[in-house]
């Protein structure tokens, strides 16, 4: 996925330090997602866990319980993180124990 083609980051209206993601193409066009806590499996399995919320969507029945949306959100988040690491706009930090 490519920023400004498939998705765009938009400011969160409730918290100026957070960003939401507006989907521009595909099955979830014009859906806006907000990601919460993100963590990576510490056992070396390379898995990521995350929370996300549907801020708005043209599909009034769309929820985070939708397994297709969950998979899409994971792919979207991976693309955002990968792009952010390539550009230096994402900073990874250790979790406080």
C-alpha positions in Angstrom: 0.0 0.0 0.0 1.2 3.5 -0.8 0.6 6.6 1.2 -1.5 9.3 -0.7 -2.6 6.6 -3.2 -4.2 3.9 -1.0 -4.4 5.8 2.2 -3.6 9.1 3.9 -2.8 10.1 7.4 -5.1 12.8 8.8 -5.0 14.6 12.1 -7.2 13.2 14.9 -9.7 16.0 15.7 -9.7 15.1 19.4 -6.0 14.8 20.0 -3.4 16.9 18.1 -0.7 14.3 18.8 -2.5 11.4 17.1 -3.2 10.6 13.5 -6.1 8.7 11.9 -5.9 6.8 8.6 -8.3 7.5 5.8 -8.6 4.8 3.2 -8.6 6.1 -0.4 -8.9 2.9 -2.5 -10.5 -0.5 -2.4 -13.2 -2.2 -0.4 -13.0 0.2 2.5 -12.8 3.5 0.6 -13.6 6.5 2.8 -13.4 4.5 6.0 -11.3 6.2 8.7 -9.4 4.0 11.2 -7.6 4.9 14.4 -4.9 2.6 15.7 -4.2 2.2 19.4 -1.6 0.2 21.2 0.9 -1.7 18.9 3.3 -4.4 20.1 5.6 -6.9 18.5 5.9 -10.5 19.8 9.0 -10.7 22.0 9.6 -14.4 21.4 11.0 -13.7 18.0 8.0 -15.0 16.0 7.7 -11.7 14.1 4.0 -11.2 14.9 2.4 -7.9 15.7 -0.6 -7.2 17.8 -2.6 -4.0 17.7 -5.9 -2.3 18.6 -7.8 -0.3 16.1 -11.2 1.5 15.9 -13.5 2.5 13.1 -13.8 6.2 13.4 -16.2 6.5 10.4 -17.3 4.5 7.4 -19.8 4.7 4.5 -20.7 1.1 5.6 -22.7 1.7 8.8 -22.4 -2.1 9.7 -18.6 -2.2 9.5 -17.0 -3.0 12.9 -13.6 -4.1 14.2 -15.1 -7.6 14.6 -15.1 -7.9 10.7 -12.2 -10.4 10.1 -11.6 -9.0 6.5 -11.2 -5.5 8.0 -8.9 -6.9 10.7 -6.6 -8.4 8.0 -6.7 -5.2 5.9 -5.9 -3.1 9.0 -2.9 -5.3 9.7 -1.6 -4.9 6.2 -2.3 -1.2 6.3 -0.4 -0.8 9.6 2.6 -2.7 8.3 2.7 -0.5 5.3 2.6 2.7 7.5 5.3 1.4 9.8 7.5 0.3 6.9 7.1 3.6 5.2 7.7 5.5 8.4 10.9 3.5 9.2 12.2 4.2 5.6 11.6 7.9 5.9 12.6 8.2 9.6 9.2 9.4 10.7 8.5 6.4 12.9 10.5 5.8 16.0 10.5 2.5 17.7 11.0 2.4 21.4 11.2 -0.3 24.0 8.2 -1.0 26.1 8.5 0.0 29.8 8.4 -3.1 32.0 
